[in-house]
Amino acid sequence: MPNYKFREDELIAEFMKYIDQTYGGHYGQGGLQSSEVIVDRGHGIGFFLGNVDKYNGRYGKKGEPADHRKDIVKIIHYGFLALYEHDRIHSEETMVEDDYDYAVPDLNYNLTDARSLNDVSPQEWDRVGKAFLEKELAK
């Protein structure tokens, strides 16, 4: 088992409990989730990614830090639902597990001085993220 540096194993276990709780409510007792109806009508991916945007934009602006954390959990949840919907739509095109390359490509990006990642400005993160996306989309 890897030595997780960011508590990924604990956070994934916590996330699974959250997902299980969503099925324990009224949705899990034979009722339809609104997400199922939206997917059935062909709007699933947009709905899920729209909710990722919604909770991402809301993060830190509503409530206390515990509420901000809940927004992150919702971002992850809707991200998983979007991944499910992507795979469902593109089932014949979906890559097998061995094809995934999760390593960040070399973007020839160097910080001008030796700083902590926490010191990188949002503009620098945006620049790196944009370069990464452009490189991915060009594939």
N, C-alpha and C positions, 0 to 999 in steps of 0.2 A: 504494500500500500504506500502511495506517495506520502511524503511529509508535506502536507498542505500548509502553505505559509499564510493564507488568507482565510482560514477556517471554512474552506469550501465544503468539506464533508459535513460539518455541523450546520452550515447554512442550507445545504441541499436537504438535509434531514428535516430542518425546521420548515422549509418550503413545502416538503411533502405533507407535513402535518397540516399546513394551511390549506393545501389543495384538498386533502381528505375532508377537512371541515366544510369546504364549499359544497361537497357532495352530501354532507350530513344534514344540510338544511332542507328547505322545502323543494329544492331542485332535485335532490337525490331520492325523492319519494314518489317517483313516477311522473313528475311534472316535466315540462320542457323548459330548458333554459332559453332565455332570449337569444343567446349566442347560436343555439341550434337553428332557430328560425332564421336568423340573419344569414347563417352559412347556407341554409337550404335555399334562400332567395338569391344567392350568388354574391353576397356582399361581405363575406367573412373576413377576408384578408384586410380590406379597408377598415372594417370595424375594429379588428384587433389592433392594427397598427395605429389607428386613430386614438384608441385608448392608451396605447403606449405613449403617444404624443401628449395626450391629456394629462396623464399622471406625471410625466416628465416635466411638463410645464408648470404643474401645480406644486411640485416638490419644493418644500421650504417656505411656501407661501401661506399655507393653511395649517392652523393648529400648532401643536408642540412637536418636539423632535420625535416622539413616538408616532405621531401622525405622519411625519415625513418618512419614517421608516416603512410604514404601511403603504405609502405611495410607491416606494421602491419595490415592495413585494408585489404590488399590483402591476407594475411595469414588467417585472419578470413573468408573472402569470400570463398577462396578455401577450408577451413575447413568445412564450411557449405555445399559446393558442395560435398565434400567427405562424409559428414554425410547423405546427400540426397542419394548418390549413394550406400552407405552401406545399408541404409534402403530399397532401391529399390532391391538390390541383395538379401538381407536377409529378405524380407517382411514377410514371415511366421514365422521367428525366432525373429523378432524385438520385443523388450519389450514394453509393454504398459507404459504410462506415470507414473502410480502408482508404477511400478517396479523399477524406477530409484532411485539410492541412490547416490546422489552427494556429500555426506559427505566423506571427506578424511579419509580412514581407519587409525586406530591407528597403526603406524609403530614402536612404542616403540623408537621413535627418540627424543632425547633431546639434545639441544645445551649445550655445556659445560659451558657456562655462559649466563647470561641474556643480550642478545644483541637484537638489532633491526633486523627484517627480512632483511633489506637492508644491514646488515653487514655480512650476511651469504655468504660464498664463493661459486663460481660456482661449485667447487668440492663437497661441501656439498649438494647443490641443486641437482647435478647429482646423488649423493648417495641416497638421499631421493626419487628422481624420479624413479631411477632404482628399489629401494625396492618396491615402489608403483606398478610399472608395473609388476614386478615379482609376487607380491601378486595377482594382477588382472588377470594375465595370468594363474595362478594356479587354478583359480576358475573353 
